[in-house]
Amino acid sequence: MDNTARFRTRAVHAGHQLDPATGAHAVPIYATSTFGYGDAARGARLFAGEEGGYFYSRLSNPTVRAFEEKLASLEGTQDAVAFASGMGAASAIALTLLKQGDEIAFIAPLYGGTEGLFEMLTRFGIGVWEAHDVDDLRERLTERTRLVWVETPTNPTLRITDLRAAANAAHAVGARLVVDNTFSTPALTRPAEFGADLVMHSATKYLGGHGDAIGGVVAGDAETILELRLHGLRHVGASLGPFEAYLFLRGMKTLPLRMDAHCAGAEYLAGALAARGDLKVFYPGLPSHPGHALAREQMGGRFGAILSLDLGDFGAAQRFLDHLQLFTQAVSLGDVESLSSHPASTTHQLLGEEVLGKHGITPGLVRLSVGIEDPEDLLEDVTRALELARRTPAAAGR
Ligand SMILES: *Cc1c(COP(=O)(O)O)cnc(C)c1O
């Protein structure tokens, strides 16, 4: 497909071609572990990398390849490589590109699993340190820092990082910038345009969009992606299955449409809730948010669909969650269905009070992943739950 086509066109078409064997219009699920060489000489050429082609699905599979091509097209990078989960993608980056004595720096906070991975890396002689913001990062970067890792907006307090400034700081010491673009998706932010070297996703979230598959992917320059495939994928082995790749391909066709609906719903909800004046609302789309102007520039005039509310104390947060009807209480985010969570007692529980306080993850904080339902219904649900949370004690046994 013509890669100069516009974003929505690429979301539909990139990575697709009529199946060469049958003409099938949808990308078939190639449920096969291995691929016949045809003859011995070709087998030798495939293994030597002298000829392109599939030979074992841990390394590459046609359905998975179509997903990789679509994502690379949407992120505007040369190539991409898929993994069995977002954490599989993150581990492959770290294990492929770092060695003993190297350092990894990140702007806190990151997704809990990523911070957990970094903690494991310290056991192998890799230094890990966190910066509060880009200025702090720039001051402390050294030649030993090989990777700089950022998320924007962050989870769950929606802080915004200036990607161009982070890329410049990383490049000044020869480090690579890795951006976890799960929250924004390429429909809003394409980090490579701001200088990011590698862009990773938990495809589980918005790329899939329907809460029915776990997967991950990394996009970047062809040489680094090949290195990730030949080491981080081949030797670590978190390979995406063709069934999941099929679901992601299908989900990504509507990514731009879904993101429009997600963002519009979140903006409507955040605006209405902030206007009440009795709640603290965290959402980059609110003019009062410290990252508002930067987010507007970096996210194409939209602000994502995750917002957090501070209800003041743990009891009120719990009662509010228990009274919501349209927001399922569950981890994950980015599904067409709205989801809700209480970070301090669930996903961020292990961090301890001091670290929670530092990141502003208070006992009253509730995170909402706004789905694509009618925003009026969502606001009615939230408003009713807020009134009930004020009036009634926690509903027993719900
Ligand atoms: C969910 C998530 C991950 C981990 O992805 P999995 O697919 O669950 O392994 C990484 N980063 C962010 C920002 C996430 O939300």
PDBQT file of the ligand as one rigid body, heavy atoms in Angstrom, charges set to zero:
ROOT
HETATM    1  C1  LIG A 401      -0.544  -2.552  30.338  1.00  0.00    +0.000 C 
HETATM    2  C2  LIG A 401       0.682  -1.739  30.136  1.00  0.00    +0.000 A 
HETATM    3  C3  LIG A 401       1.937  -2.339  29.953  1.00  0.00    +0.000 A 
HETATM    4  C4  LIG A 401       2.125  -3.843  30.010  1.00  0.00    +0.000 C 
HETATM    5  O1  LIG A 401       1.502  -4.466  28.948  1.00  0.00    +0.000 OA
HETATM    6  P1  LIG A 401       0.926  -5.998  28.981  1.00  0.00    +0.000 P 
HETATM    7  O2  LIG A 401       0.351  -6.161  27.640  1.00  0.00    +0.000 OA
HETATM    8  O3  LIG A 401      -0.072  -6.055  30.097  1.00  0.00    +0.000 OA
HETATM    9  O4  LIG A 401       2.124  -6.859  29.254  1.00  0.00    +0.000 OA
HETATM   10  C5  LIG A 401       3.026  -1.529  29.713  1.00  0.00    +0.000 A 
HETATM   11  N1  LIG A 401       2.898  -0.179  29.687  1.00  0.00    +0.000 NA
HETATM   12  C6  LIG A 401       1.717   0.429  29.884  1.00  0.00    +0.000 A 
HETATM   13  C7  LIG A 401       1.644   1.920  29.852  1.00  0.00    +0.000 C 
HETATM   14  C8  LIG A 401       0.566  -0.314  30.117  1.00  0.00    +0.000 A 
HETATM   15  O5  LIG A 401      -0.607   0.300  30.320  1.00  0.00    +0.000 OA
ENDROOT
TORSDOF 0
